């Protein structure tokens, strides 16, 4: 049965998901939001998928082992048979510095090596096109197979016998075999030699990248894996960072909460920038800030969408892909996301919070200037205009609009940060202007969103419900950790939304009924809030539990079943990995305390 015990490989151009059997079950080409040429993850249960995958089958299979090579994005899967034979599959996407730039082709390399005895294997390469609706025209050369679809052609170049791959014939693997799969381009050099060279340079690249991360003393392995995953979810060409590489993995069994997350949400921007800053991953952070400032520059009258494509695309029309039955046959499968049309007033503050980094961080090569400030002021005017207006909210309710407290707080944050930026630039009249508006918005929030009888902030103006986004008030700077109103809010949310060591985003009925699974990022928010109010030991215990909740390779999806521990939702989820990074950096013992 399909599950989310998957590994991620990639190179910040594209990515692929590989299961514990070494099967490539998901990969979109030529970029994250492209055609899923490997889509068996959404073709029902694993046994039912007859196409849309790339695997190596060992005869008389017994068991498998899987791991990442230390501090890299290189995945190693070893398949064993019942007779003591074994084959090792090393999967990676080339990424290394060459000729003054980073080489990151739309290519994955699968290197096979017999590590025990004489394994007998079958290579099955079955790409599809047009979201599984189109087959491919296959042709062969002396050392390659070519797979042509309606809008794209792919090629597998290999030193394995082409006839064995074309006809899926079982054969004895007695020597190292390499396969280059990607866009239809010839390989001008020796196959095995090039695979070895690309492996060595990619291995060196990732280990060097990790060396310069600012990691905590505790939980280093988990943070490094989360950081690499965050890097793999970046589209380096533009600086976009996607929410997840997948679409339509349901949030819970049969829930129909199936969304396409292969895009860039502005609500995540500040927290992603914060995580990259804390890690010291300044190049990736600067790339993402470049993406955000491009959105700001193109904002018509300061208007922002909640979500954009990886190449700044604005129109992400949501369609149903009827021919794909979905993860475990749990459709629907969606392409595109209707959220681009939503009104989410929190995005204005999110963008300003993220962009503020450029005015204060001396490491950046392109610091914020007057032009960017003036563009951000147009965004800020939207904060003033919309902070007390109904919207779909952070959780993107499709049929319910309210004045969401979190959206109002983010509008306050936008005005607050503009005041700080103006002060940094010595624009004193603008500083006074934005400070006055920030104070005014804060007063309204205190008046309309705080329940004095229950001593808690509430989810919407004059409402009664709670939601986990209120836990971010301290992180954003709206309250101090020891503010009795924040302490009361944390306690109220714990009572209403905590289940075991996990937190739900809200407990109210929404467009699809009541939530059935906990939201991983909300658990990390709660952990951070516990730390802020002084409940450190409890925060550490919950964080340790979240480390144990990752899959066998240290990756997290969007949701988790608090009773069974099963992962649900799109995978791996950038927001979840960011939450892990930020909580670890906050809770860890300091290096000086460790020796």
Long-range contacts (C-beta under 8 A, 24 or more apart in sequence): 1-45, 1-46, 1-328, 2-41, 2-44, 2-45, 2-46, 2-327, 2-328, 3-566, 3-567, 4-249, 4-551, 4-557, 4-567, 4-568, 4-571, 5-551, 5-552, 5-553, 6-551, 6-553, 6-555, 6-571, 7-66, 7-68, 7-75, 7-77, 7-91, 7-553, 7-555, 8-73, 8-75, 8-229, 8-232, 8-245, 8-555, 8-572, 9-73, 9-74, 9-75, 9-91, 9-92, 9-93, 9-108, 9-232, 10-73, 10-93, 10-232, 10-233, 10-245, 11-73, 11-93, 11-94, 11-95, 11-104, 11-105, 11-202, 11-232, 12-95, 12-102, 12-104, 12-231, 12-232, 12-234, 12-235, 12-236, 13-93, 13-104, 13-105, 13-106, 13-235, 13-236, 13-237, 14-93, 14-106, 15-93, 15-232, 15-233, 15-245, 16-91, 16-93, 16-108, 17-41, 17-245, 17-246, 17-571, 18-75, 18-77, 18-91, 19-46, 20-64, 20-66, 20-77, 20-552, 21-55, 21-61, 21-64, 21-77, 21-79, 22-55, 22-56, 22-64, 22-66, 22-77, 22-79, 22-89, 22-91, 23-53, 23-54, 23-55, 24-53, 24-54, 24-55, 24-91, 24-108, 25-49, 25-52, 25-53, 26-245, 26-246, 27-108, 28-245, 28-262, 29-106, 29-152, 29-154, 29-182, 29-183, 30-106, 30-152, 30-183, 31-106, 31-235, 31-237, 31-310, 32-233, 32-235, 32-242, 32-245, 32-262, 32-310, 33-242, 33-262, 33-263, 33-309, 33-310, 35-129, 35-130, 35-131, 35-149, 35-151, 35-152, 36-128, 36-131, 36-132, 36-247, 37-127, 37-128, 37-129, 37-149, 37-152, 37-154, 38-127, 38-128, 39-128, 39-131, 39-132, 39-324, 41-246, 41-249, 41-327, 42-132, 42-247, 42-248, 42-324, 42-325, 42-326, 42-327, 42-333, 43-132, 43-324, 43-325, 44-325, 44-326, 44-328, 44-329, 45-328, 45-329, 48-329, 50-126, 51-126, 51-127, 51-128, 51-132, 51-135, 52-126, 52-127, 52-128, 52-132, 53-124, 53-126, 54-110, 54-124, 54-125, 54-126, 54-127, 54-181, 55-123, 55-124, 56-87, 56-89, 56-110, 56-112, 56-121, 56-122, 56-123, 56-124, 57-121, 57-122, 57-123, 57-124, 58-85, 58-86, 58-87, 58-119, 58-120, 58-121, 59-119, 59-120, 59-121, 59-122, 59-170, 66-552, 66-553, 67-553, 68-225, 68-553, 68-554, 69-203, 70-207, 71-206, 71-207, 71-210, 71-224, 71-228, 72-202, 72-203, 72-206, 72-207, 72-210, 72-228, 73-202, 73-206, 73-228, 73-231, 73-232, 74-199, 74-202, 74-203, 74-206, 75-553, 78-115, 79-119, 80-116, 81-119, 81-120, 83-117, 84-116, 84-117, 85-114, 85-116, 85-117, 85-118, 85-119, 85-120, 86-114, 86-115, 86-116, 86-117, 86-119, 87-112, 87-113, 87-114, 87-115, 87-119, 87-121, 87-173, 88-112, 88-113, 88-114, 88-115, 90-199, 92-198, 92-199, 92-202, 93-202, 94-198, 94-201, 94-202, 95-202, 95-205, 95-206, 96-198, 96-201, 96-202, 96-204, 96-205, 97-205, 98-201, 102-236, 104-236, 105-182, 105-183, 105-185, 106-182, 106-183, 107-180, 107-181, 107-182, 107-183, 108-180, 108-181, 108-182, 109-178, 109-179, 109-180, 109-181, 109-195, 109-198, 109-199, 110-178, 110-179, 110-181, 111-176, 111-177, 111-178, 111-179, 111-195, 111-199, 112-160, 112-173, 112-176, 112-177, 112-178, 112-179, 113-176, 113-177, 114-173, 114-174, 114-175, 118-172, 118-173, 118-174, 119-172, 119-173, 120-170, 120-171, 120-172, 120-173, 121-170, 121-171, 121-173, 122-164, 122-168, 122-169, 122-170, 122-171, 123-160, 123-164, 123-165, 123-168, 123-179, 124-168, 125-156, 125-165, 125-181, 127-154, 131-321, 131-323, 131-324, 131-333, 131-335, 132-321, 132-323, 132-324, 133-323, 138-166, 140-166, 143-191, 144-186, 144-187, 146-184, 148-184, 152-183, 152-184, 153-183, 153-184, 154-181, 154-182, 154-183, 154-184, 155-180, 155-181, 155-182, 155-183, 155-184, 155-185, 155-186, 156-180, 156-181, 157-186, 157-187, 157-191, 158-191, 159-191, 159-192, 212-280, 213-279, 213-280, 213-281, 214-278, 214-279, 214-280, 215-279, 216-584, 216-585, 216-587, 216-588, 216-589, 217-588, 217-589, 217-590, 217-591, 217-593, 217-594, 218-584, 218-587, 218-588, 218-589, 219-543, 219-547, 219-584, 219-588, 221-554, 222-547, 222-550, 222-554, 222-580, 222-584, 223-279, 223-580, 223-581, 223-584, 223-585, 225-553, 225-554, 225-555, 226-554, 226-577, 226-578, 226-580, 226-581, 227-279, 227-281, 227-581, 229-555, 229-572, 229-574, 229-577, 230-272, 230-275, 230-276, 230-281, 230-284, 230-574, 230-577, 230-578, 230-581, 231-281, 231-284, 233-572, 233-574, 234-284, 234-287, 234-288, 235-310, 235-311, 236-287, 237-311, 238-290, 238-291, 238-294, 238-310, 238-311, 238-312, 239-286, 239-287, 239-288, 239-289, 239-290, 239-291, 239-292, 239-294, 240-264, 240-288, 240-291, 240-308, 240-309, 240-310, 240-311, 240-312, 241-268, 241-272, 241-288, 241-291, 241-574, 242-310, 242-574, 243-268, 243-570, 243-573, 243-574, 243-575, 244-557, 244-558, 244-569, 244-570, 244-571, 244-572, 244-573, 244-574, 245-570, 245-571, 245-572, 246-570, 246-571, 247-333, 247-334, 247-335, 247-570, 248-324, 248-326, 248-327, 248-331, 248-332, 248-333, 248-334, 248-570, 249-327, 249-557, 249-558, 249-568, 249-569, 249-570, 249-571, 250-326, 250-327, 250-330, 250-568, 250-569, 251-515, 251-516, 251-517, 251-558, 251-559, 251-568, 251-569, 252-515, 252-516, 252-517, 252-559, 252-561, 252-568, 253-328, 253-330, 253-516, 253-568, 254-330, 255-330, 255-512, 255-513, 255-516, 256-330, 256-331, 256-332, 256-512, 257-512, 258-326, 258-327, 258-330, 258-331, 258-332, 258-333, 258-334, 259-334, 259-337, 259-570, 260-316, 260-318, 260-334, 260-335, 260-336, 260-337, 261-337, 261-558, 261-570, 261-573, 262-310, 263-307, 263-308, 263-309, 263-310, 263-316, 263-337, 264-291, 264-307, 264-308, 264-309, 264-310, 265-306, 265-307, 265-339, 266-292, 266-295, 266-304, 266-305, 266-306, 266-307, 266-308, 266-347, 266-350, 266-351, 267-306, 267-344, 267-346, 267-347, 267-350, 267-394, 268-350, 268-574, 268-575, 268-578, 269-350, 269-351, 269-353, 269-354, 270-350, 270-353, 270-354, 271-575, 271-578, 271-579, 271-582, 272-354, 272-574, 272-578, 273-353, 273-354, 273-357, 274-578, 274-582, 275-578, 275-581, 275-582, 277-357, 277-361, 278-581, 278-582, 278-585, 279-581, 279-585, 282-361, 282-363, 282-364, 285-357, 286-364, 286-365, 286-366, 288-354, 289-354, 289-355, 289-357, 289-358, 289-364, 290-366, 292-351, 292-354, 292-355, 293-355, 293-358, 293-372, 293-375, 295-351, 296-351, 296-355, 296-372, 296-375, 296-376, 296-379, 297-375, 299-375, 299-378, 299-379, 301-378, 302-348, 302-378, 302-379, 302-380, 302-381, 302-382, 303-382, 304-347, 304-348, 304-351, 304-379, 304-382, 305-340, 305-341, 305-342, 305-347, 306-339, 306-340, 306-342, 306-344, 306-347, 306-392, 306-396, 307-337, 307-339, 307-340, 308-340, 314-340, 315-340, 316-340, 338-398, 339-392, 339-396, 342-391, 342-392, 342-396, 342-398, 343-390, 343-391, 343-392, 343-401, 344-391, 344-392, 344-393, 344-394, 344-396, 344-407, 345-382, 345-383, 345-386, 345-387, 345-389, 345-391, 345-404, 345-407, 345-408, 345-410, 345-411, 346-391, 346-393, 346-394, 346-404, 346-406, 346-407, 346-410, 346-411, 347-410, 348-379, 348-380, 348-382, 348-383, 348-386, 348-410, 348-411, 348-414, 349-383, 349-409, 349-410, 349-411, 349-412, 349-413, 349-414, 349-417, 350-410, 351-376, 351-379, 351-414, 352-376, 352-379, 352-380, 352-383, 352-413, 352-414, 352-417, 352-418, 353-410, 353-413, 353-414, 353-417, 353-476, 356-417, 356-420, 356-421, 359-421, 359-424, 359-425, 360-424, 368-421, 370-425, 373-418, 373-421, 373-422, 373-425, 373-427, 376-418, 376-421, 377-418, 377-430, 379-414, 380-414, 380-415, 380-418, 380-434, 383-410, 383-411, 383-412, 383-414, 383-415, 383-437, 383-441, 384-411, 384-415, 384-437, 384-441, 386-411, 387-411, 387-412, 387-441, 387-444, 388-444, 388-448, 388-461, 394-467, 394-469, 395-467, 395-469, 395-505, 395-506, 395-510, 397-510, 397-511, 398-511, 399-511, 400-510, 400-511, 402-459, 402-460, 402-461, 402-463, 403-448, 403-460, 403-461, 404-459, 404-460, 404-469, 405-445, 405-449, 405-457, 405-458, 405-459, 405-460, 405-461, 405-469, 405-470, 406-459, 406-467, 406-469, 406-470, 406-472, 408-441, 408-444, 408-445, 408-449, 408-461, 409-445, 409-472, 409-473, 409-476, 409-478, 410-476, 411-441, 412-438, 412-441, 412-442, 412-445, 412-478, 413-476, 413-477, 413-478, 415-441, 416-477, 442-478, 445-478, 450-485, 454-488, 454-492, 455-484, 455-485, 455-488, 455-489, 455-492, 456-485, 456-488, 456-489, 456-491, 456-492, 456-493, 457-485, 457-489, 459-506, 465-506, 465-507, 465-508, 466-492, 466-493, 466-496, 466-497, 466-506, 466-507, 467-497, 467-505, 467-506, 468-493, 468-497, 468-503, 468-504, 468-505, 468-506, 468-519, 468-522, 468-525, 468-526, 469-505, 469-525, 471-522, 471-525, 471-526, 471-528, 471-529, 472-525, 474-528, 474-529, 474-532, 475-525, 475-528, 475-532, 481-532, 481-533, 481-534, 482-533, 482-534, 486-529, 486-532, 486-533, 487-533, 490-526, 490-529, 490-530, 490-533, 493-526, 493-529, 494-526, 497-522, 498-526, 499-562, 500-562, 500-563, 501-541, 501-542, 501-545, 501-546, 501-562, 502-549, 502-560, 502-562, 516-561, 517-559, 517-560, 517-561, 517-562, 517-568, 517-569, 518-559, 518-560, 518-561, 518-562, 519-558, 519-559, 520-546, 520-549, 520-556, 520-557, 520-558, 520-559, 520-560, 520-573, 520-575, 520-576, 520-579, 521-558, 521-573, 521-575, 521-576, 521-578, 521-579, 523-579, 524-576, 524-579, 524-580, 524-582, 524-583, 525-579, 527-583, 527-587, 528-582, 528-583, 528-586, 531-583, 531-586, 531-587, 536-587, 539-583, 539-587, 540-587, 543-583, 543-584, 543-587, 546-580, 546-583, 547-580, 556-580
